[in-house]
């Protein structure tokens, strides 16, 4: 009996010893992914860590430069106990943090190391050392060079302009920021390696010249330059649209039948509000995507055509209040020109380009959108018929459809507007050969072979 007890005790001791020796946490796997190849003001860091045996114990992320260390993030976990072989644990985790001068103020140019230290779950007798992984990156804190080369930039609320500039070789992104809108820069055709230009607009709802030329490097360092010499705050007309049951009964069912993503609210008024707000916003988002996919080349060289003999029924920027049975239902901005001639009048393409939309398009009904290059597009809405198709090349004056009253239209007309990166802008400028020559072609020089 005694020998058997001794054997059992020895076996238990061996098991305990084995657990002490072999049941420490396995070395965690660590992966460090930097959001950029350099560290600047604020560079995103992603850490992926895993330990499938006893689970994660603790993690520390630091930025090291020379003899100085800055803590970026620290996190503790609850691993399984040394005698537990099942139960909850954190096998893997992904953490994000920022490294850079915004987090570590003493950081200087040179290089710095992101150090990740992952602890291992121990036992009574063993405390295994942590696993350490490091990633060394260059530190860049100087913004890229940026110099405006063009002059006489006279911006108007709702209007367009162009700026010509040079950027340093470290720039990875450049263009004009105007409020919430981004207008990307492009290589200047025929220019030097660092010569760039950007079409930009002052949004119709912006009250001041809050437009800046920016250049950003891979580290997030940003150079900024002001380039607007004169700003004109154009005032837009106010208008009231009286909604009737006959109008709502005409437009609402038609638009809903083409918009399966909209929920039928059960009555004409609520459905109109859904169309005039939600669908209008969806259409604006799609136009922005079209602008981002614009061809990076000039597809036009002559002034834009207006609708021949078109009578202006509504102008760009008109602020509309929609009234129904004596109460205000909604308000929106009319971002184009309503031009009426005769019923089903032929509609010419305003300029050379490529068709990027030829279909029923929300509030605009039957619509054609033509890409003219570098984010510049023209839109033709409420058509009764469409005579072109997607990806078709068109020439200035080609007939692309006929006027109509599809979508949110109260009568037969053409809704026409110009878009820059999806932002509606005042077409009047683009109809004016003198304006194009003075404000656009004159700055771009040989980059745009403009024909008056």
C-alpha positions in Angstrom: 0.0 0.0 0.0 2.8 2.4 1.0 4.8 1.7 -2.2 1.6 2.4 -4.3 1.0 5.7 -2.5 4.6 6.7 -3.1 4.3 5.8 -6.8 1.1 7.9 -7.0 2.7 10.8 -5.2 5.7 10.6 -7.5 3.5 10.5 -10.5 1.6 13.6 -9.3 4.8 15.4 -8.6 6.0 14.6 -12.2 2.7 15.9 -13.6 3.0 19.1 -11.6 6.6 19.4 -12.7 5.6 18.8 -16.3 2.9 21.4 -16.1 5.4 23.9 -14.6 7.9 23.1 -17.3 5.7 22.7 -20.4 2.6 24.7 -19.8 4.0 28.1 -20.1 2.4 30.3 -22.8 3.8 29.7 -26.3 5.7 32.6 -27.9 3.1 35.0 -29.4 3.2 35.7 -33.1 3.5 39.5 -33.8 3.0 41.4 -37.0 3.6 45.1 -37.3 2.0 46.9 -40.2 2.7 50.7 -40.8 0.1 52.8 -42.6 3.0 54.5 -44.5 6.6 53.8 -45.3 7.7 56.7 -43.1 6.8 58.2 -39.8 5.6 61.8 -39.8 3.2 63.8 -37.8 0.7 61.0 -37.4 1.3 57.6 -38.9 -1.1 54.7 -38.3 0.3 51.5 -36.9 -1.6 48.2 -36.9 -0.4 45.3 -34.6 -1.6 41.8 -35.2 -0.8 39.4 -32.3 -1.8 35.8 -31.6 -1.1 33.0 -29.0 -3.4 30.0 -29.4 -2.2 27.9 -26.4 -2.9 29.8 -23.2 -3.9 33.1 -24.8 -2.4 36.6 -24.8 -1.0 37.9 -21.5 0.0 41.6 -22.1 1.1 43.8 -24.9 3.1 47.1 -25.0 3.7 49.2 -28.1 6.5 51.9 -27.9 8.3 54.3 -30.2 12.0 54.3 -29.7 14.5 56.9 -31.0 18.0 57.1 -29.7 17.9 56.7 -25.9 14.3 58.0 -25.7 11.2 55.8 -25.5 7.6 56.9 -25.8 4.7 54.6 -24.9 2.0 54.4 -27.7 -0.3 51.7 -26.3 -0.5 49.1 -23.5 -3.1 46.4 -23.0 -3.5 43.5 -20.5 -5.3 40.2 -21.1 -6.4 37.3 -18.9 -4.7 34.1 -20.1 -5.7 30.6 -19.0 -4.3 29.4 -15.7 -1.4 27.0 -15.7 -3.6 24.0 -14.7 -6.4 25.0 -17.2 -6.6 23.1 -20.5 -9.9 24.6 -21.6 -11.9 27.7 -21.0 -11.9 31.3 -22.2 -8.8 33.1 -23.5 -7.9 35.7 -26.0 -6.1 33.9 -28.8 -5.6 36.8 -31.1 -6.1 40.6 -31.2 -5.6 43.5 -33.6 -4.7 46.9 -32.2 -4.2 50.2 -33.9 -2.4 53.3 -32.7 -0.7 56.4 -34.1 3.1 57.0 -34.1 4.5 60.4 -34.9 5.2 63.8 -33.5 1.5 64.4 -32.6 1.9 61.5 -30.1 5.6 61.8 -29.3 6.5 65.5 -29.3 10.3 65.0 -29.0 10.5 63.1 -32.2 13.1 64.4 -34.7 14.0 63.6 -38.3 16.1 60.5 -38.9 14.8 57.1 -38.0 12.7 55.6 -35.2 11.6 52.1 -34.2 8.2 50.8 -33.4 8.8 48.2 -30.7 6.1 45.6 -29.7 6.6 43.6 -26.5 4.2 40.7 -25.9 4.3 38.9 -22.6 4.0 35.1 -22.1 1.8 33.4 -19.5 4.0 31.8 -16.9 3.7 29.2 -14.1 4.6 29.1 -10.4 8.2 28.3 -11.2 8.8 29.8 -14.6 8.4 33.3 -15.9 9.4 33.1 -19.6 10.7 36.3 -21.2 8.5 38.3 -23.5 8.6 38.2 -27.3 9.9 41.5 -28.9 9.4 42.6 -32.5 10.6 45.8 -34.0 10.0 47.8 -37.2 12.4 50.7 -38.0 11.2 53.5 -40.3 12.5 56.8 -41.5 11.1 59.9 -39.8 10.1 62.8 -42.1 8.7 65.9 -40.6 9.4 68.5 -43.3 6.4 69.2 -45.6 6.9 68.9 -49.4 7.7 72.0 -51.3 4.7 73.8 -52.8 4.8 76.9 -55.1 1.9 78.5 -56.9 2.9 79.5 -60.5 -0.4 81.0 -61.9 -1.9 84.3 -60.9 -5.1 86.3 -61.2 -7.3 83.7 -59.5 -10.7 85.3 -59.2 -13.2 82.9 -57.6 -16.9 83.2 -57.4 -19.3 81.4 -55.2 -20.6 78.5 -57.3 -17.9 79.0 -59.9 -14.7 77.4 -61.1 -11.1 78.3 -61.4 -7.7 76.6 -62.2 -4.4 76.8 -60.4 -1.0 75.9 -61.8 1.7 75.0 -59.3 4.8 72.9 -58.5 5.3 70.3 -55.8 8.3 68.7 -54.3 9.2 65.1 -55.1 8.1 63.9 -51.7 4.5 64.8 -52.4 2.2 61.8 -52.8 -1.1 63.7 -52.9 -1.9 67.3 -54.0 -4.9 69.4 -55.0 -7.3 72.0 -53.7 -9.5 71.6 -50.6 -12.6 73.8 -50.6 -14.7 73.2 -47.6 -15.7 69.5 -47.6 -14.7 69.1 -51.3 -11.4 67.7 -52.7 -10.2 68.7 -56.2 -7.2 66.5 -57.1 -4.2 67.8 -58.9 -2.9 66.4 -62.2 0.4 66.5 -64.1 0.5 69.5 -66.3 0.5 68.3 -69.9 3.8 69.4 -71.6 5.2 70.7 -68.2 8.1 69.6 -66.1 8.1 66.6 -63.8 6.9 68.5 -60.8 4.5 70.8 -62.7 0.8 70.3 -61.7 -2.6 71.9 -62.1 -6.0 71.5 -60.5 -9.5 72.6 -61.5 -11.4 73.7 -58.4 -14.7 75.3 -57.5 -16.0 77.3 -54.6 -19.1 75.4 -53.6 -22.5 77.1 -54.1 -23.2 76.9 -50.3 -19.8 78.3 -49.2 -19.9 81.9 -47.8 -16.2 82.6 -48.0 -13.0 81.8 -50.0 -12.1 78.8 -47.9 -10.1 77.1 -50.6 -6.5 76.0 -50.1 -3.9 74.4 -52.3 -2.4 71.4 -50.4 0.5 69.0 -50.9 0.9 66.0 -48.6 3.8 63.5 -48.4 3.7 59.8 -47.3 4.3 60.8 -43.7 1.2 63.0 -43.6 3.2 66.3 -43.6 1.1 68.9 -45.3 2.1 72.1 -47.2 -0.5 74.7 -47.8 -0.8 77.7 -50.0 -3.5 80.3 -50.6 -4.2 81.1 -54.2 -7.5 83.1 -54.4 -6.8 86.8 -55.2 -10.4 87.9 -55.2 -13.6 86.3 -54.1 -17.1 87.2 -55.1 -20.0 86.1 -52.9 -22.7 85.7 -55.5 -26.2 85.8 -54.1 -28.8 83.3 -55.4 -32.5 83.8 -56.0 -35.1 82.4 -53.7 -38.2 80.6 -55.1 -41.3 78.9 -53.8 -42.6 75.7 -55.5 -46.3 75.1 -54.8 -46.9 71.4 -54.8 -50.2 70.0 -56.0 -51.8 66.6 -55.8 -51.8 66.3 -59.6 -48.0 67.1 -59.7 -47.3 64.6 -56.9 -49.5 62.0 -58.5 -47.5 62.4 -61.8 -43.9 62.4 -60.5 -43.9 60.3 -57.4 -45.1 56.9 -58.7 -42.9 57.2 -61.7 -39.7 57.8 -59.7 -40.6 55.1 -57.1 -41.0 52.6 -60.0 -37.4 53.2 -61.0 -36.1 53.4 -57.4 -36.5 50.0 -55.7 -34.2 51.0 -52.9 -36.8 53.5 -51.6 -39.4 52.3 -49.2 -43.0 53.2 -50.1 -44.2 55.5 -47.3 -47.9 54.9 -48.1 -48.8 58.4 -49.3 -47.7 60.9 -52.0 -46.4 63.6 -49.6 -44.1 61.3 -47.5 -42.9 59.6 -50.7 -42.1 63.0 -52.2 -40.1 63.9 -49.2 -38.2 60.7 -49.4 -37.4 61.4 -53.1 -36.5 65.0 -52.6 -34.1 64.3 -49.7 -32.8 60.7 -49.6 -32.9 60.0 -53.4 -31.4 63.5 -54.1 -28.5 62.7 -51.8 -28.0 59.3 -53.4 -27.9 60.9 -56.8 -25.3 63.4 -55.5 -23.2 60.6 -54.2 -23.3 58.8 -57.5 -22.3 61.9 -59.4 -19.3 62.3 -57.1 -18.2 58.8 -57.9 -18.5 59.5 -61.6 -16.3 62.6 -61.2 -13.7 60.6 -59.4 -13.5 58.2 -62.3 -13.2 61.0 -64.9 -10.5 60.5 -67.6 -7.3 62.4 -66.8 -7.1 64.2 -70.1 -8.7 67.1 -72.0 -11.5 65.8 -74.1 -12.7 69.3 -75.2 -11.1 72.4 -76.7 -14.0 74.7 -77.5 -16.5 76.7 -75.4 -19.5 74.8 -74.1 -22.8 75.0 -76.0 -26.0 76.2 -74.4 -29.4 74.8 -75.4 -30.3 76.6 -78.6 -33.2 79.1 -78.1 -33.6 77.8 -74.6 -35.8 80.0 -72.3 -34.5 80.1 -68.8 -37.2 78.8 -66.4 -35.0 78.4 -63.4 -31.3 79.4 -62.7 -28.3 77.9 -60.9 -28.4 78.2 -57.1 -32.0 79.1 -56.7 -33.1 78.2 -53.2 -36.4 76.5 -53.4 -39.0 76.1 -50.7 -41.6 73.4 -51.4 -45.1 74.2 -50.1 -48.1 72.0 -49.9 -51.5 73.1 -48.7 -50.2 76.2 -47.1 -47.2 74.7 -45.2 -43.6 74.4 -46.0 -42.6 70.8 -46.6 -38.9 71.0 -47.6 -36.2 73.2 -49.1 -33.5 72.4 -51.6 -31.1 74.2 -53.9 -31.6 74.0 -57.6 -28.2 73.3 -59.0 -28.6 73.9 -62.7 -30.5 75.7 -65.4 -34.0 74.7 -66.5 -34.2 75.5 -70.3 -37.4 75.2 -72.2 -37.9 75.4 -76.0 -40.7 73.3 -77.5 -41.9 69.9 -76.5 -39.4 67.1 -77.2 -36.8 69.5 -78.6 -33.4 67.9 -79.6 -30.7 68.3 -77.0 -27.1 68.8 -78.2 -24.0 67.7 -76.4 -22.4 70.8 -74.8 -18.9 69.7 -75.8 -16.7 66.8 -76.9 -16.6 63.9 -74.4 -17.5 60.4 -73.4 -20.9 59.3 -72.1 -20.7 57.9 -68.6 -24.4 57.8 -67.8 -27.3 57.2 -70.1 -30.3 55.9 -68.1 -33.1 56.8 -65.7 -31.3 58.6 -62.9 -33.4 59.4 -59.8 -34.7 62.9 -59.5 -33.3 63.8 -62.9 -35.4 61.1 -64.8 -33.9 60.1 -68.1 -30.4 61.5 -67.9 -27.2 61.7 -69.9 -23.9 62.6 -68.2 -20.8 63.4 -70.4 -17.2 63.3 -69.2 -15.1 66.0 -70.5 -11.9 65.0 -68.6 -10.1 66.0 -65.4 -13.4 65.7 -63.4 -15.4 68.1 -65.6 -18.8 66.8 -66.7 -22.1 68.0 -68.1 -25.5 66.7 -67.1 -28.7 66.6 -69.1 -31.9 65.7 -67.1 -35.6 65.1 -67.5 -35.2 63.8 -71.1 -38.1 62.2 -72.9 -35.7 60.0 -74.8 -32.0 59.1 -74.8 -30.1 58.8 -78.0 -26.7 57.7 -76.7 -25.2 54.9 -74.6 -22.6 54.5 -72.0 -18.9 54.8 -73.2 -20.0 56.4 -76.4 -17.8 59.3 -77.7 -19.8 62.4 -78.6 -18.9 65.6 -80.4 -19.9 69.1 -79.5 -23.4 69.6 -81.0 -24.3 65.9 -81.4 -27.9 65.2 -80.5 -28.0 63.0 -77.4 -31.7 63.0 -76.6 -34.8 65.2 -76.4 -36.3 67.4 -73.8 -39.0 65.9 -71.6 -40.6 65.8 -68.1 -39.3 62.7 -66.5 -38.1 62.7 -62.9 -39.0 65.7 -60.7 -40.1 67.9 -63.6 -43.3 69.9 -63.8 -43.2 70.4 -67.5 -41.2 69.7 -70.7 -37.7 71.2 -70.4 -34.0 70.4 -70.1 -32.2 70.5 -66.7 -28.6 71.3 -67.6 -25.6 71.7 -65.3 -21.8 71.4 -65.2 -20.2 69.2 -62.6 -16.6 69.4 -61.3 -15.7 66.2 -59.4 -19.4 65.7 -58.9 -20.1 69.2 -57.5 -22.6 71.2 -59.5 -21.1 74.5 -60.7 -22.5 77.5 -62.6 -22.7 76.7 -66.3 -22.7 80.3 -67.3 -18.9 80.5 -67.0 -18.4 77.5 -69.3 -20.8 79.0 -71.9 -18.5 82.1 -72.1 -15.6 81.7 -74.5 -13.9 84.9 -73.1 -14.1 83.5 -69.5 -12.5 80.2 -70.6 -9.8 81.9 -72.5 -8.9 84.3 -69.7 -9.4 82.2 -66.6 -8.6 78.7 -67.8 -6.8 78.5 -71.1 -4.6 81.5 -70.4 -3.2 79.8 -67.3 -2.8 76.4 -68.8 -1.0 77.6 -71.9 -0.1 74.8 -74.4 -1.6 72.2 -72.0 -5.1 73.0 -73.4 -5.3 73.6 -77.1 -8.3 75.9 -76.8 -10.1 77.0 -79.9 -12.3 80.1 -79.4 
